[in-house]
């Protein structure tokens, strides 16, 4: 098994990291403390195709796998 990320996976990681950094702690912390949803962040993540990255293309997803979905989760949480 190869654990070296492909160029496509690296590009996904970079794109999601860029999105996450735009929102950052200043956006997320007050909402988390108030138990408010991160509506704008999730809307933009969905618009960019990050939410359904692991779903088959015939159902409107990105056609990738669970590894790519993990990348999305890792970078948004970072």
Secondary structure, DSSP 8 states (H G I E B T S, - for coil): ---S--HHHHHHHHHHHHHHHHHHHHHHHHHHHTT---HHHHHHHHHTT-TTTTS-GGGTS----HHHHHHHHHHHH-
